[in-house]
Amino acid sequence: MSLHKSKGLTAQMVVVAGCVEGLIPSGIKEDDPEQLRKVEEFRRLLYVAITRTKNILILSGAIQFARSDALQMGAQFTGKGNTVRTIASRFIGELGASAPPPIDGRDFLVEEA
């Protein structure tokens, strides 16, 4: 389901995929003052999504993409090759000191097995 549809619902586990700058928030051009409103709306939507869980919350994002895929999706990235490193969503850094440390997906799968 989309971030927009999560309001008022709860679930045992919530997964928010795509926590990459350019995807969450998406379509933001920093030089436009109207964009600040859009950033605040995305921040609110993410807050609603992460507060829907009763038990497990997973915020997921890819560390790298093929350059062509990153460009097509609008993801922000660094690097000059065919594979580029993504930039984590600004909202991840805003979660605060009480947020648990990130876990690499490969390590997460080992822990859960």
Secondary structure as the mmCIF struct_conf table of DSSP 4:
data_model
#
loop_
_struct_conf.conf_type_id
_struct_conf.id
_struct_conf.beg_label_comp_id
_struct_conf.beg_label_asym_id
_struct_conf.beg_label_seq_id
_struct_conf.end_label_comp_id
_struct_conf.end_label_asym_id
_struct_conf.end_label_seq_id
HELX_RH_3T_P HELX_RH_3T_P1 LEU A 3 LYS A 5
TURN_TY1_P TURN_TY1_P1 LYS A 7 GLY A 8
STRN STRN1 ALA A 11 ALA A 17
STRN STRN2 VAL A 20 VAL A 20
TURN_TY1_P TURN_TY1_P2 GLU A 21 GLU A 21
STRN STRN3 GLY A 22 LEU A 23
TURN_TY1_P TURN_TY1_P3 ILE A 24 PRO A 25
STRN STRN4 SER A 26 SER A 26
BEND BEND1 GLY A 27 GLY A 27
TURN_TY1_P TURN_TY1_P4 GLU A 30 ASP A 31
TURN_TY1_P TURN_TY1_P5 PRO A 33 GLU A 34
HELX_RH_AL_P HELX_RH_AL_P1 GLN A 35 ILE A 50
TURN_TY1_P TURN_TY1_P6 THR A 51 THR A 51
BEND BEND2 ARG A 52 ARG A 52
STRN STRN5 THR A 53 SER A 60
BEND BEND3 ILE A 63 ILE A 63
STRN STRN6 GLN A 64 ALA A 66
HELX_RH_AL_P HELX_RH_AL_P2 ARG A 67 MET A 73
TURN_TY1_P TURN_TY1_P7 GLY A 74 GLY A 74
STRN STRN7 PHE A 77 THR A 78
BEND BEND4 LYS A 80 ASN A 82
STRN STRN8 THR A 83 THR A 86
STRN STRN9 ALA A 88 ALA A 88
HELX_RH_AL_P HELX_RH_AL_P3 ARG A 90 GLY A 93
TURN_TY1_P TURN_TY1_P8 GLU A 94 LEU A 95
TURN_TY1_P TURN_TY1_P9 ALA A 97 SER A 98
BEND BEND5 ALA A 99 ALA A 99
HELX_LH_PP_P HELX_LH_PP_P1 PRO A 100 PRO A 102
HELX_RH_AL_P HELX_RH_AL_P4 GLY A 105 GLU A 112
#
